Amino acid sequence: MTIRLSTPEVAGLGPLVGKLADWQADTGPVQLHPGDLGWFWRFGAERTANSVRVWDRDGEVLAIGMLDEPDLLRLAIAPDALADDELAQQIEADLVEPARGVLIEGEVYVESPADARVKVLLFKDGWNTAEPWTPLRRDLAEPVEDAEVAVDVVGPEHAAVRTAVQRASFDGSSFTDERWHAMAAGTPYASARCLVGRNERGDAVAAVTVWSAGPGKPGLLEPMGVHRDFRGNGYGRAITLAAAAALRDLGASSALVCTPSSNVGAVATYRAAGFEVLPETRDQKRPF
Ligand SMILES: CC(C)(COP(=O)(O)OP(=O)(O)OC[C@H]1O[C@@H](n2cnc3c(N)ncnc32)[C@H](O)[C@@H]1OP(=O)(O)O)[C@@H](O)C(=O)NCCC(=O)NCCS
């Protein structure tokens, strides 16, 4: 039995989104989420397909990678294949050899789930740990407290408001209305929502996109931001509460988010909205 590496066609993305959803579990490691693919979809379906790498054994999908950048691969692995040595060896071989078309030459980064065998193999190859990330989770068994701001669910006619808040929240954001529409046309967006928070004057002050992976599965916040002119007023906490409530309405068992540990404001905001800090994770970096 051999393990095969491939890049999907656009038509093949739907089933892969379904696999990523299946692999999410509150009890398992944090995995690349359908929402990560959904957020990437703003660049279009073609570019999304080109950024995905799939490892299968006799047609059974065992690992799915997404190249967030040409030098950053984020991996999800089927829960019962996390310790699969043959799979880990094949992924390792494909990652270290640029000709296989996964990662470029030089300094590159890989994110893989905790407990993945491939992590051990990459450390043995001399890879180092990189920047720490903090995952946070809020259980959604109980109803979420009121956000205490007005919250709109964004439809196509309000895309411009959503993208304007994004650009005012993240330095260097390239989110445009065209990209919002590309994202909203993607398979994962069928179980996603964009929310915009408004202050009492009606200004759009905060925004978030939430992605459900289906009932009983962890849902993802990606991204969340507060307009730079309106920070420090509790809107970050408020839009995060609204995001958690929206995910609960979509049937999610928990709300999940990941942020660089260095983003102390984001970690504080999620904690203020009832999220619990999970153990830090670190990408692995090839230093040569
Ligand atoms: C992080 C961000 C969302 C905070 O928004 P905000 O509206 O200012 O946050 P809030 O006023 O709701 O604050 C919530 C809590 O976080 C704390 N906090 C917010 N920014 C902080 C900072 N820079 N440093 C330390 N604490 C901070 C507040 O003190 C508050 O804590 P408290 O409830 O214990 O008093 C905002 O700065 C932002 O959009 N940053 C850029 C985008 C980003 O990083 N998004 C998250 C990425 S995943």
The ligand as a Tripos MOL2 file, in Angstrom:
@<TRIPOS>MOLECULE
LIG
   48    50     1     0     0
SMALL
NO_CHARGES

@<TRIPOS>ATOM
      1 C1         -7.6960   42.6750   19.9410 C.3       1 LIG1
      2 C2         -8.8900   43.6080   19.6750 C.3       1 LIG1
      3 C3         -9.9730   42.8270   18.9800 C.3       1 LIG1
      4 C4         -9.3970   44.1660   21.0200 C.3       1 LIG1
      5 O1        -10.5730   44.9430   20.7660 O.3       1 LIG1
      6 P1        -11.1630   45.9530   21.8620 P.3       1 LIG1
      7 O2        -12.5140   46.3650   21.4270 O.co2     1 LIG1
      8 O3        -10.1770   47.0230   22.1580 O.co2     1 LIG1
      9 O4        -11.2700   44.9870   23.1290 O.3       1 LIG1
     10 P2        -12.2100   45.1600   24.3870 P.3       1 LIG1
     11 O5        -12.3630   46.6310   24.6750 O.co2     1 LIG1
     12 O6        -13.4580   44.3740   24.2090 O.co2     1 LIG1
     13 O7        -11.3250   44.4960   25.5280 O.3       1 LIG1
     14 C5        -11.5390   43.2030   26.0030 C.3       1 LIG1
     15 C6        -10.4920   42.9000   27.0680 C.3       1 LIG1
     16 O8         -9.1910   42.8120   26.4720 O.3       1 LIG1
     17 C7         -8.3210   43.7430   27.0870 C.3       1 LIG1
     18 N1         -7.4630   44.2940   26.0330 N.ar      1 LIG1
     19 C8         -7.8550   44.7640   24.8200 C.ar      1 LIG1
     20 N2         -6.7820   45.1850   24.1100 N.ar      1 LIG1
     21 C9         -5.7150   44.9650   24.9020 C.ar      1 LIG1
     22 C10        -4.3220   45.1720   24.7150 C.ar      1 LIG1
     23 N3         -3.8270   45.6820   23.5700 N.pl3     1 LIG1
     24 N4         -3.4950   44.8060   25.7180 N.ar      1 LIG1
     25 C11        -3.9670   44.2490   26.8500 C.ar      1 LIG1
     26 N5         -5.2860   44.0290   27.0960 N.ar      1 LIG1
     27 C12        -6.1410   44.3860   26.1100 C.ar      1 LIG1
     28 C13        -9.2120   44.7790   27.6930 C.3       1 LIG1
     29 O9         -8.5800   45.4190   28.7660 O.3       1 LIG1
     30 C14       -10.3820   43.9470   28.1340 C.3       1 LIG1
     31 O10       -10.0320   43.2580   29.3100 O.3       1 LIG1
     32 P3        -10.9880   43.2450   30.6200 P.3       1 LIG1
     33 O11       -12.3290   42.7740   30.1600 O.co2     1 LIG1
     34 O12       -10.2930   42.3070   31.5410 O.co2     1 LIG1
     35 O13       -11.0180   44.6640   31.0670 O.co2     1 LIG1
     36 C15        -8.4320   44.8060   18.7800 C.3       1 LIG1
     37 O14        -7.3000   45.4330   19.3460 O.3       1 LIG1
     38 C16        -8.1300   44.4270   17.3340 C.2       1 LIG1
     39 O15        -9.0160   44.4030   16.4810 O.2       1 LIG1
     40 N6         -6.8370   44.1660   17.0260 N.am      1 LIG1
     41 C17        -6.4100   43.8630   15.6580 C.3       1 LIG1
     42 C18        -7.0360   42.6180   15.1190 C.3       1 LIG1
     43 C19        -6.7380   41.3950   15.9620 C.2       1 LIG1
     44 O16        -5.6530   41.2340   16.4790 O.2       1 LIG1
     45 N7         -7.7190   40.5040   16.0680 N.am      1 LIG1
     46 C20        -7.6130   39.2650   16.7700 C.3       1 LIG1
     47 C21        -6.8140   38.3450   15.9510 C.3       1 LIG1
     48 S1         -7.2530   36.6970   16.1370 S.3       1 LIG1
@<TRIPOS>BOND
     1     1     2 1
     2     2     3 1
     3     2     4 1
     4     2    36 1
     5     4     5 1
     6     5     6 1
     7     6     7 2
     8     6     8 1
     9     6     9 1
    10     9    10 1
    11    10    11 2
    12    10    12 1
    13    10    13 1
    14    13    14 1
    15    14    15 1
    16    15    16 1
    17    15    30 1
    18    16    17 1
    19    17    18 1
    20    17    28 1
    21    18    19 ar
    22    18    27 ar
    23    19    20 ar
    24    20    21 ar
    25    21    22 ar
    26    21    27 ar
    27    22    23 1
    28    22    24 ar
    29    24    25 ar
    30    25    26 ar
    31    26    27 ar
    32    28    29 1
    33    28    30 1
    34    30    31 1
    35    31    32 1
    36    32    33 2
    37    32    34 1
    38    32    35 1
    39    36    37 1
    40    36    38 1
    41    38    39 2
    42    38    40 1
    43    40    41 1
    44    41    42 1
    45    42    43 1
    46    43    44 2
    47    43    45 1
    48    45    46 1
    49    46    47 1
    50    47    48 1
@<TRIPOS>SUBSTRUCTURE
     1 LIG1         1 GROUP 0 **** ****
